Amino acid sequence: MIFPKSINKNDTIGIVAPSGPFNRYSLEKIKKSFKKLGYKVKFADSCIGSYKGYLSAEDEIRAKDIEDMFLDNEIDAIMCIRGGYGTPRILDKLNYNIIKDNPKPFIGFSDITALHTVFNQRSNLVTFHGIMAGSVPDWDEFTYKSLLDALNMKDRLIISNPNGEELKTLVNGKCEGIITGGNLSLLVSTIGTPYEIDTKGKVLFIEEIGETIYKLDRMLTQLSLAGKFDDCEGIVFGDFCECNKGKEDFELVEILRDRVEKFNKPCIYNLKSGHCMPMVTIPMGVKCKLDASVKILEVYR
């Protein structure tokens, strides 16, 4: 795997919108926030657009924006401005050799999961399941430090929660493997396509937002039936923001245990990575060691 170079003060961050349209803050406010942190920014065309109400731009424009940022020698790292929906629509439009031949840190989460998967598997590039550029005015100290720790890791890095948030064990045991995964809905949406996630010999990370227990059950069951839990070495459940219990009798942790315990793979939950703040950044596509019994997740190069 290609681990991209680290970033430094005065570097230029290219900001892309491969999913939904952005309207949370003005781009000028985002630019000023990055400037305070010591970085320059360059916005892709898709950051200022809207198409059909739920996409930032036409598929071809969003795909080209990503390729152009990797090709642009002035850009040192690439960060997505937000999630939403849209990345599956451009998977067959990207030139993965461009990404492979021009490695740079690529950062995002949620809908960006589909891009993490293909960049890891087709471009051999380590990517970063981390905070979005669109929320930079709200970044707290832990979130920013976690991002920098991941981007600038040397040999090894312990993936740690913010203070007061305990990692918890679902299934005891130890394992090693490449860490992969992301948002549950996106992982499921690519099953049966040429872009589906390969979990063979890997540690599978999963997070989600806004789904009821029965929908989580359905998607986890689909991963199970597709052999993804059989293939993986271990499982890490991240943040499940607003995944509220409805009329179901299952609690969140109960459905997670119900769906994965039978595979007897080392498993932890409550890693604060996903739709949460503070947020942990995880390098995706790197080797990792998971000791679920003592609740330690370590990545290494």
Beta strands, then each sheet from edge to edge (+ up, - down):
strand 1: 12-16
strand 2: 40-43
strand 3: 77-80
strand 4: 106-108
strand 5: 127-129
strand 6: 156-158
strand 7: 168-171
strand 8: 174-183
strand 9: 202-209
strand 10: 234-241
strand 11: 267-269
strand 12: 282-284
strand 13: 287-291
strand 14: 296-300
sheet 1: 2+ 1+ 3+ 4+ 5+ 12-
sheet 2: 6+ 14- 13+ 8- 9- 10- 11- 7+
end
